[in-house]
Amino acid sequence: MDALRSLLAVLAPLGIALWTGAVLTIAFLAAPLVFQAVPALIPTKDMAGRVIGPAFGHVDTFGIGAAVLGLIYMRLLPATRGLGWRRVLLTGMLAAAI
């Protein structure tokens, strides 16, 4: 059990950090760049949406896995004062991804 807890102690926060960073990168960097390139490189906004849309799906799939790992990890931790709001926040992120 300690080996699983140690592994999840590394994977869960890493996965959640990567998930959050990927969502922010796509939303605030990649999507605006694709939609700004519409007149020059991509003929319509519909096509731009088809270019960037799958990226959100892949990130959400990864995020669901990261959130589940995070919730499992939090379940294995002893109860502490700050753990409740972390569970609520992570559950909210999971619900948004689903």
DSSP file with accessible surface (Angstrom, degrees, kcal/mol):
  #  RESIDUE AA STRUCTURE BP1 BP2  ACC     N-H-->O    O-->H-N    N-H-->O    O-->H-N    TCO  KAPPA ALPHA  PHI   PSI    X-CA   Y-CA   Z-CA
    1    1 A M     >        0   0  141      0, 0.0     4,-2.4     0, 0.0     5,-0.2   0.000 360.0 360.0 360.0 -35.7    0.0    0.0    0.0
    2    2 A D  H  >  +     0   0  116      2,-0.2     4,-2.4     1,-0.2     5,-0.2   0.856 360.0  52.9 -67.2 -34.7    2.9    2.4    0.7
    3    3 A A  H  > S+     0   0   80      2,-0.2     4,-2.4     1,-0.2    -1,-0.2   0.916 110.5  47.2 -65.8 -41.8    4.3    1.8   -2.7
    4    4 A L  H  > S+     0   0   82      2,-0.2     4,-2.8     1,-0.2     5,-0.2   0.924 112.4  49.7 -64.0 -43.5    1.0    2.6   -4.4
    5    5 A R  H  X S+     0   0   81     -4,-2.4     4,-2.0     1,-0.2    -2,-0.2   0.913 111.4  49.0 -62.7 -40.1    0.7    5.7   -2.2
    6    6 A S  H  X S+     0   0   77     -4,-2.4     4,-0.9     2,-0.2    -1,-0.2   0.907 112.4  47.8 -66.0 -41.7    4.2    6.8   -3.1
    7    7 A L  H >X S+     0   0   98     -4,-2.4     4,-2.7     1,-0.2     3,-0.8   0.934 114.0  46.2 -64.9 -45.8    3.6    6.3   -6.8
    8    8 A L  H 3X S+     0   0    7     -4,-2.8     4,-2.3     1,-0.2    -1,-0.2   0.815 102.3  65.9 -67.6 -28.3    0.3    8.2   -6.7
    9    9 A A  H 3< S+     0   0   36     -4,-2.0    -1,-0.2    -5,-0.2    -2,-0.2   0.805 113.6  32.8 -62.9 -27.6    2.0   11.0   -4.7
   10   10 A V  H <X S+     0   0   96     -4,-0.9     4,-1.6    -3,-0.8    -2,-0.2   0.873 122.4  44.6 -91.3 -48.3    4.1   11.7   -7.8
   11   11 A L  H  X S+     0   0   71     -4,-2.7     4,-2.9     2,-0.2     5,-0.2   0.881 107.9  55.5 -69.8 -40.2    1.6   10.8  -10.6
   12   12 A A  H  X S+     0   0    2     -4,-2.3     4,-2.4    -5,-0.2     5,-0.2   0.969 113.1  38.0 -64.2 -53.8   -1.5   12.5   -9.3
   13   13 A P  H  > S+     0   0   68      0, 0.0     4,-2.5     0, 0.0     5,-0.2   0.906 117.9  51.9 -65.4 -35.2   -0.1   16.1   -8.8
   14   14 A L  H  X S+     0   0   92     -4,-1.6     4,-2.6     2,-0.2     5,-0.2   0.937 111.3  46.7 -63.7 -46.4    2.0   15.8  -12.0
   15   15 A G  H  X S+     0   0    9     -4,-2.9     4,-2.5     2,-0.2    -1,-0.2   0.914 113.3  48.2 -62.5 -41.8   -1.1   14.7  -14.0
   16   16 A I  H  X S+     0   0   37     -4,-2.4     4,-2.7    -5,-0.2     5,-0.2   0.912 112.3  49.2 -67.7 -39.3   -3.2   17.4  -12.6
   17   17 A A  H  X S+     0   0   64     -4,-2.5     4,-2.5    -5,-0.2    -2,-0.2   0.926 113.3  46.5 -65.2 -43.5   -0.6   20.1  -13.3
   18   18 A L  H  X S+     0   0   98     -4,-2.6     4,-2.6    -5,-0.2    -2,-0.2   0.903 112.8  50.4 -64.4 -41.3   -0.1   18.8  -16.9
   19   19 A W  H  X S+     0   0   12     -4,-2.5     4,-2.5    -5,-0.2     5,-0.2   0.951 112.3  46.0 -61.3 -48.8   -3.8   18.7  -17.4
   20   20 A T  H  X S+     0   0   55     -4,-2.7     4,-2.4     1,-0.2     5,-0.2   0.928 114.2  48.6 -62.4 -44.2   -4.3   22.3  -16.1
   21   21 A G  H  X S+     0   0   31     -4,-2.5     4,-2.5    -5,-0.2    -1,-0.2   0.900 111.1  50.1 -63.5 -39.3   -1.4   23.6  -18.2
   22   22 A A  H  X S+     0   0   34     -4,-2.6     4,-2.6     2,-0.2     5,-0.3   0.920 110.6  49.1 -67.2 -41.9   -2.6   21.9  -21.3
   23   23 A V  H  X S+     0   0   47     -4,-2.5     4,-2.7     1,-0.2     5,-0.2   0.942 114.1  45.7 -62.5 -45.3   -6.1   23.3  -21.0
   24   24 A L  H  X S+     0   0   88     -4,-2.4     4,-2.6    -5,-0.2     5,-0.3   0.898 112.5  51.1 -65.7 -38.8   -4.8   26.8  -20.4
   25   25 A T  H  X>S+     0   0   76     -4,-2.5     5,-2.2    -5,-0.2     4,-1.8   0.931 114.4  42.5 -64.9 -44.7   -2.3   26.5  -23.3
   26   26 A I  I  <>S+     0   0   20     -4,-2.6     5,-2.9     3,-0.2    -2,-0.2   0.942 118.6  44.8 -66.7 -45.6   -5.0   25.4  -25.7
   27   27 A A  I  <5S+     0   0   37     -4,-2.7    -2,-0.2    -5,-0.3    -1,-0.2   0.886 126.7  26.5 -68.7 -39.2   -7.6   27.9  -24.5
   28   28 A F  I  <5S+     0   0  156     -4,-2.6    -1,-0.2    -5,-0.2    -2,-0.2   0.543 135.4  20.0-107.0  -7.0   -5.4   30.9  -24.4
   29   29 A L  I  X5S+     0   0  101     -4,-1.8     4,-1.7    -5,-0.3    -3,-0.2   0.673 123.2  37.8-123.8 -59.0   -2.6   30.2  -26.9
   30   30 A A  I  ><S+     0   0   31     -5,-2.2     4,-2.6     2,-0.2     5,-0.2   0.934 115.2  49.2 -69.3 -48.4   -3.5   27.6  -29.5
   31   31 A A  H  ><S+     0   0   14     -5,-2.9     4,-2.6    -6,-0.2     5,-0.2   0.943 112.4  46.8 -61.4 -47.8   -7.1   28.4  -30.1
   32   32 A P  H  > S+     0   0   51      0, 0.0     4,-2.0     0, 0.0    -1,-0.2   0.909 112.9  51.0 -60.9 -37.6   -6.6   32.2  -30.6
   33   33 A L  H  X S+     0   0   98     -4,-1.7     4,-1.4     2,-0.2    -2,-0.2   0.917 111.2  47.5 -64.9 -41.9   -3.7   31.5  -33.0
   34   34 A V  H  < S+     0   0   28     -4,-2.6     4,-0.3     1,-0.2    -1,-0.2   0.932 113.8  46.8 -64.7 -44.3   -5.7   29.1  -35.1
   35   35 A F  H >< S+     0   0   70     -4,-2.6     3,-0.6     1,-0.2    -1,-0.2   0.814 110.3  52.9 -72.3 -25.4   -8.7   31.4  -35.3
   36   36 A Q  H 3< S+     0   0  143     -4,-2.0     4,-0.3    -5,-0.2    -1,-0.2   0.790 105.5  55.9 -74.4 -26.6   -6.4   34.4  -36.2
   37   37 A A  T 3X>S+     0   0   27     -4,-1.4     4,-3.1     1,-0.2     5,-1.3   0.513  80.6 100.2 -81.3  -2.4   -4.9   32.3  -39.0
   38   38 A V  T <45S+     0   0   11     -3,-0.6     4,-0.4    -4,-0.3    -1,-0.2   0.918  80.8  43.6 -54.1 -53.8   -8.4   31.7  -40.5
   39   39 A P  T  45S+     0   0  117      0, 0.0    -1,-0.2     0, 0.0    -2,-0.1   0.904 123.4  36.2 -63.6 -35.6   -8.2   34.3  -43.2
   40   40 A A  T  45S+     0   0   89     -4,-0.3    -2,-0.2    -3,-0.1    -3,-0.1   0.910 136.7   7.9 -84.3 -43.9   -4.7   33.5  -44.3
   41   41 A L  T  <5S+     0   0  144     -4,-3.1    -3,-0.2     1,-0.2    -4,-0.1   0.754 123.4  48.4-112.7 -33.3   -4.4   29.7  -43.9
   42   42 A I      < -     0   0   28     -5,-1.3    -1,-0.2    -4,-0.4     6,-0.1  -0.963  69.2-146.4-118.9 122.5   -7.8   28.2  -43.1
   43   43 A P  S    S+     0   0  100      0, 0.0     2,-0.3     0, 0.0    -1,-0.1   0.832  75.1  22.3 -62.4 -36.1  -10.7   29.3  -45.3
   44   44 A T     >  -     0   0   67      1,-0.1     4,-1.7     0, 0.0     5,-0.1  -0.911  68.9-122.7-133.0 160.3  -13.5   29.3  -42.7
   45   45 A K  H  > S+     0   0  136     -2,-0.3     4,-2.4     1,-0.2     5,-0.2   0.809 112.5  62.8 -68.4 -28.1  -14.0   29.5  -38.9
   46   46 A D  H  > S+     0   0  101      2,-0.2     4,-1.8     1,-0.2    -1,-0.2   0.929 104.4  46.3 -61.8 -43.3  -15.8   26.1  -39.1
   47   47 A M  H  > S+     0   0   79      2,-0.2     4,-1.5     1,-0.2    -1,-0.2   0.881 109.6  54.4 -66.9 -36.7  -12.6   24.5  -40.4
   48   48 A A  H  X S+     0   0    0     -4,-1.7     4,-2.3     1,-0.2     5,-0.3   0.911 107.5  50.9 -62.5 -40.5  -10.6   26.3  -37.7
   49   49 A G  H  X S+     0   0   28     -4,-2.4     4,-2.5     1,-0.2    -1,-0.2   0.878 108.1  51.8 -63.4 -37.1  -12.9   24.8  -35.1
   50   50 A R  H  < S+     0   0  161     -4,-1.8    -1,-0.2     1,-0.2    -2,-0.2   0.788 109.7  51.4 -70.7 -24.6  -12.4   21.3  -36.6
   51   51 A V  H  < S+     0   0   86     -4,-1.5     4,-0.3    -3,-0.2    -2,-0.2   0.931 121.0  29.9 -74.7 -46.1   -8.6   21.9  -36.3
   52   52 A I  H >X S+     0   0   19     -4,-2.3     4,-1.0     1,-0.2     3,-0.8   0.757 103.6  78.5 -89.2 -23.4   -8.6   22.9  -32.7
   53   53 A G  H >X S+     0   0   33     -4,-2.5     4,-1.4    -5,-0.3     3,-0.7   0.893  88.5  53.9 -55.9 -48.1  -11.6   20.9  -31.4
   54   54 A P  H 3> S+     0   0   69      0, 0.0     4,-2.3     0, 0.0    -1,-0.2   0.827  99.7  63.9 -60.5 -27.7  -10.0   17.5  -31.2
   55   55 A A  H <> S+     0   0   32     -3,-0.8     4,-2.3    -4,-0.3     5,-0.2   0.917 101.3  50.2 -62.3 -40.5   -7.2   18.9  -29.0
   56   56 A F  H <X S+     0   0   69     -4,-1.0     4,-2.5    -3,-0.7    -1,-0.2   0.896 109.0  52.5 -64.3 -38.5   -9.8   19.7  -26.3
   57   57 A G  H  X S+     0   0   36     -4,-1.4     4,-2.1     2,-0.2    -2,-0.2   0.920 110.5  46.8 -63.0 -42.2  -11.1   16.2  -26.5
   58   58 A H  H  X S+     0   0  139     -4,-2.3     4,-2.2     2,-0.2    -2,-0.2   0.907 113.0  49.0 -66.9 -41.0   -7.7   14.6  -26.0
   59   59 A V  H  X S+     0   0   19     -4,-2.3     4,-2.7    -5,-0.2    -2,-0.2   0.910 110.8  50.6 -65.8 -39.9   -6.9   17.0  -23.1
   60   60 A D  H  X S+     0   0   54     -4,-2.5     4,-2.4     2,-0.2    -1,-0.2   0.897 108.6  51.8 -66.1 -38.4  -10.2   16.2  -21.4
   61   61 A T  H  X S+     0   0  101     -4,-2.1     4,-1.6     2,-0.2    -1,-0.2   0.939 112.9  44.9 -62.1 -45.4   -9.6   12.4  -21.8
   62   62 A F  H  X S+     0   0   98     -4,-2.2     4,-2.5     1,-0.2    -2,-0.2   0.912 111.9  54.2 -62.0 -41.6   -6.2   12.8  -20.1
   63   63 A G  H  X S+     0   0    0     -4,-2.7     4,-2.8     2,-0.2     5,-0.2   0.862 103.0  55.0 -63.7 -37.4   -7.8   15.1  -17.5
   64   64 A I  H  X S+     0   0   57     -4,-2.4     4,-2.3     2,-0.2    -1,-0.2   0.941 110.9  46.0 -61.4 -44.4  -10.4   12.5  -16.5
   65   65 A G  H  X S+     0   0   38     -4,-1.6     4,-2.4     1,-0.2    -2,-0.2   0.920 113.3  49.2 -63.6 -42.5   -7.6   10.0  -15.9
   66   66 A A  H  X S+     0   0    4     -4,-2.5     4,-2.5     1,-0.2   -50,-0.2   0.911 111.6  49.0 -64.8 -40.7   -5.6   12.5  -13.9
   67   67 A A  H  X S+     0   0    0     -4,-2.8     4,-2.7     2,-0.2    -1,-0.2   0.905 110.0  50.8 -66.8 -40.0   -8.6   13.5  -11.8
   68   68 A V  H  X S+     0   0   63     -4,-2.3     4,-2.5    -5,-0.2     5,-0.2   0.936 111.4  48.3 -63.6 -44.0   -9.4    9.9  -11.1
   69   69 A L  H  X S+     0   0   64     -4,-2.4     4,-2.6     1,-0.2    -2,-0.2   0.918 111.8  50.8 -60.1 -41.7   -5.8    9.2  -10.0
   70   70 A G  H  X S+     0   0    1     -4,-2.5     4,-2.5   -58,-0.2    -2,-0.2   0.910 110.5  47.8 -63.1 -42.1   -5.9   12.4   -7.8
   71   71 A L  H  X S+     0   0   45     -4,-2.7     4,-1.8     2,-0.2    -1,-0.2   0.892 111.8  50.0 -67.8 -37.9   -9.2   11.3   -6.1
   72   72 A I  H  X S+     0   0   80     -4,-2.5     4,-1.4     2,-0.2    -2,-0.2   0.934 111.4  49.7 -62.9 -44.2   -7.8    7.8   -5.5
   73   73 A Y  H  X S+     0   0   48     -4,-2.6     4,-0.9     1,-0.2     3,-0.4   0.928 110.2  49.6 -60.4 -45.2   -4.7    9.4   -4.0
   74   74 A M  H  < S+     0   0   22     -4,-2.5     3,-0.4     1,-0.2    -1,-0.2   0.841 106.6  56.6 -64.9 -30.5   -6.7   11.7   -1.8
   75   75 A R  H  < S+     0   0  195     -4,-1.8    -1,-0.2     1,-0.2    -2,-0.2   0.835 106.1  50.7 -67.6 -31.8   -8.8    8.7   -0.6
   76   76 A L  H  < S+     0   0   35     -4,-1.4    -1,-0.2    -3,-0.4    -2,-0.2   0.658  94.7  91.6 -80.4 -15.7   -5.6    7.0    0.5
   77   77 A L  S  < S-     0   0   44     -4,-0.9     2,-0.1    -3,-0.4     3,-0.1  -0.468  87.2-105.2 -78.3 150.5   -4.4   10.0    2.5
   78   78 A P        -     0   0   91      0, 0.0     2,-0.1     0, 0.0    -1,-0.1  -0.423  51.2 -87.8 -68.1 150.5   -5.2   10.4    6.2
   79   79 A A        +     0   0   95     -2,-0.1     2,-0.3    -4,-0.1    -4,-0.0  -0.388  56.3 170.9 -64.2 130.2   -7.9   13.1    6.8
   80   80 A T    >   -     0   0   86     -2,-0.1     3,-0.8    -3,-0.1     4,-0.5  -0.880  45.0-102.7-132.6 171.4   -6.5   16.6    7.2
   81   81 A R  T 3  S+     0   0  249     -2,-0.3     3,-0.5     1,-0.2     4,-0.3   0.882 116.3  42.9 -64.3 -43.1   -8.1   20.0    7.4
   82   82 A G  T 3> S+     0   0   22      1,-0.2     4,-1.0     2,-0.1    -1,-0.2   0.486  92.1  84.6 -85.8  -1.5   -7.3   21.2    3.8
   83   83 A L  H <> S+     0   0    4     -3,-0.8     4,-2.2     1,-0.2    -1,-0.2   0.843  79.2  63.6 -73.8 -29.9   -8.2   17.9    2.1
   84   84 A G  H  > S+     0   0   39     -3,-0.5     4,-2.1    -4,-0.5    -1,-0.2   0.935 104.2  44.0 -62.7 -48.0  -12.0   18.6    1.8
   85   85 A W  H  > S+     0   0  159     -4,-0.3     4,-2.6     1,-0.2    -1,-0.2   0.846 111.4  55.8 -69.7 -28.8  -11.7   21.7   -0.4
   86   86 A R  H  X S+     0   0  120     -4,-1.0     4,-2.6     2,-0.2    -1,-0.2   0.914 107.9  48.4 -66.9 -40.5   -9.1   19.9   -2.6
   87   87 A R  H  X S+     0   0   80     -4,-2.2     4,-2.6     2,-0.2    -2,-0.2   0.913 112.3  48.8 -63.8 -42.5  -11.5   17.0   -3.1
   88   88 A V  H  X S+     0   0  107     -4,-2.1     4,-2.4     2,-0.2    -2,-0.2   0.933 113.1  47.0 -62.9 -46.1  -14.3   19.4   -4.0
   89   89 A L  H  X S+     0   0   98     -4,-2.6     4,-2.3     2,-0.2    -2,-0.2   0.941 114.4  46.4 -62.5 -45.1  -12.1   21.3   -6.5
   90   90 A L  H  X S+     0   0    6     -4,-2.6     4,-2.4     1,-0.2    -2,-0.2   0.897 111.5  51.4 -67.2 -37.7  -10.9   18.2   -8.1
   91   91 A T  H  X S+     0   0   71     -4,-2.6     4,-2.7    -5,-0.2    -1,-0.2   0.904 109.6  50.9 -65.5 -38.7  -14.4   16.7   -8.4
   92   92 A G  H  X S+     0   0   41     -4,-2.4     4,-2.3     2,-0.2    -2,-0.2   0.904 109.8  49.3 -64.3 -40.8  -15.5   20.0  -10.0
   93   93 A M  H  X S+     0   0   52     -4,-2.3     4,-2.0     2,-0.2    -2,-0.2   0.908 111.4  50.0 -63.9 -40.0  -12.7   19.8  -12.5
   94   94 A L  H  X S+     0   0   25     -4,-2.4     4,-2.2     2,-0.2    -2,-0.2   0.931 110.0  50.0 -64.3 -43.4  -13.6   16.1  -13.2
   95   95 A A  H  < S+     0   0   68     -4,-2.7    -1,-0.2     1,-0.2    -2,-0.2   0.903 109.8  51.2 -62.7 -39.1  -17.2   17.1  -13.7
   96   96 A A  H  < S+     0   0   85     -4,-2.3    -1,-0.2     1,-0.2    -2,-0.2   0.886 110.6  48.8 -65.4 -37.8  -16.2   19.9  -16.1
   97   97 A A  H  <        0   0   10     -4,-2.0    -1,-0.2     1,-0.2    -2,-0.2   0.861 360.0 360.0 -70.0 -35.1  -14.1   17.5  -18.2
   98   98 A I     <        0   0  143     -4,-2.2    -2,-0.2    -5,-0.2    -1,-0.2   0.919 360.0 360.0 -73.8 360.0  -16.8   14.9  -18.4
